[in-house]
Amino acid sequence: MHALDDRLMEILACPAEDHAPLRQEAAELVCTVCARRYPIVDGIPVLLLSEAQPAGTADESTG
């Protein structure tokens, strides 16, 4: 997955009430405050609360 444009990242914000900045982690954008994870689909960030994964629910295998 390639990184989103720096100018775009400067204006994107979490759609939750805090409107915090986002950081890119692989194919997701992660809120720097609430840690919700928003998917990037075909290079387009999907910043809908209904599509977000809550904090701590990353797709990780448990062992």
C-alpha positions as CSV (number, residue, x, y, z in Angstrom):
1,M,0.0,0.0,0.0
2,H,1.5,3.3,-0.9
3,A,1.2,6.4,1.3
4,L,-1.5,9.0,0.9
5,D,-0.3,12.5,-0.2
6,D,1.1,14.6,2.6
7,R,-1.2,17.5,1.6
8,L,-4.2,15.3,1.9
9,M,-3.1,13.9,5.3
10,E,-2.8,17.5,6.6
11,I,-6.5,18.2,6.0
12,L,-8.0,14.8,6.9
13,A,-9.4,14.5,10.5
14,C,-11.3,11.9,12.4
15,P,-15.1,12.3,11.9
16,A,-15.7,11.6,15.6
17,E,-16.5,14.6,17.8
18,D,-12.8,15.3,18.7
19,H,-11.8,15.8,15.0
20,A,-8.3,14.7,15.7
21,P,-5.5,14.2,13.1
22,L,-5.1,10.8,11.5
23,R,-1.9,8.8,10.8
24,Q,-1.6,6.1,8.1
25,E,-0.8,2.6,9.1
26,A,-0.7,0.2,6.1
27,A,-4.2,0.3,4.5
28,E,-5.9,2.2,7.3
29,L,-6.0,5.6,8.8
30,V,-5.8,5.7,12.6
31,C,-7.1,8.5,14.8
32,T,-4.4,9.9,17.1
33,V,-6.9,10.5,19.9
34,C,-9.7,7.8,19.9
35,A,-7.6,5.2,17.9
36,R,-10.5,4.3,15.6
37,R,-9.3,2.7,12.4
38,Y,-10.7,3.8,9.0
39,P,-10.1,1.7,5.9
40,I,-8.4,2.9,2.7
41,V,-10.2,1.3,-0.2
42,D,-8.7,1.6,-3.7
43,G,-6.6,4.6,-2.5
44,I,-9.7,6.4,-1.0
45,P,-10.0,6.9,2.8
46,V,-13.4,5.8,4.0
47,L,-14.0,8.2,6.9
48,L,-17.4,7.0,8.0
49,L,-17.9,6.2,11.7
50,S,-20.1,3.2,10.6
51,E,-17.1,1.8,8.8
52,A,-14.5,2.4,11.5
53,Q,-13.0,-0.3,13.7
54,P,-13.0,0.7,17.4
55,A,-9.6,1.0,19.2
56,G,-8.0,-2.3,20.0
57,T,-9.7,-4.3,17.3
58,A,-7.0,-4.5,14.7
59,D,-6.9,-7.7,12.7
60,E,-4.2,-9.5,14.7
61,S,-3.8,-13.2,15.5
62,T,-3.8,-14.2,19.1
63,G,-1.6,-16.9,20.2
